[in-house]
Amino acid sequence: MHSLIVIAHPEASSYTRAVAEQVIAGLKEDPQNTFEIADLTAEKFDPRYQGADYRAFRDLNAPPSDVLAEQSRIDRADLLLLIFPVHWWSMPAMLKGWIDRVFTNGWAYKTTDGEETIGLLGRLAVQTIAIGGATKRTYDKRGYAEAIRTQIDQGIFDYVGARIVGSELLLPLDATSSKSGLERAREIGATLNSAVPDGAVCSPPIRQAYRPSAE
């Protein structure tokens, strides 16, 4: 199984990165697992959705080269793993911009003439690990955990046909919960291989050809 691990945090010493390291340690327990890391901040990915992105959406033009490079990374992966801190009860702007720009019309989904939307990423398994800064009681009381799942699991990945194999919320509020979160991260990494059905591994990506621009 090949995984693409996407990290969105500006600090090299962050808990987010520590979680990613533990997930990787878990993946390495199976020597057949391979992985690639997309460190969006370190790689200086531009999350701004601009004119070329909109034209790719509207006219099904080929997206900008940096978007095509990210899509190729996903095409190589059996599993997409997002690790991110919770910002205002959602993902950070850097990661949201990555989704906005990379999950393009004609590659991640398409709309038929009858306006039915068809997801094109059915071959892709997805695991998310969100890292919050409030208690579980707060998340439950305000419905924030459910809101995150609705936004991300359903609003993004269900829309494009990808399969959520896990949606984790870690709350490292003290030394004990921080340690527990890292242990859970390693456990997730060690069990991801069994969470991805054998038939999904190495399946070819489904693509829709871009049509020429109307402009």
Secondary structure, 3 states (H helix, E strand, C coil): CEEEEEECCCCCCCHHHHHHHHHHHHHCCCCCCEEEEEECCCCCCCCCCCHHHHHHHHHCCCCCHHHHHHHHHHHHCCEEEEEEECECCECCHHHHHHHHHHCCECCCEEECCCCCEEECCCCCEEEEEEECCCCHHHHHHHCHHHHHHHHHHHHHHHCCCCEEEEEEEECCCCHHHHHHHHHHHHHHHHHHHHHCCHHHCCCCCCCCCCCCCCC
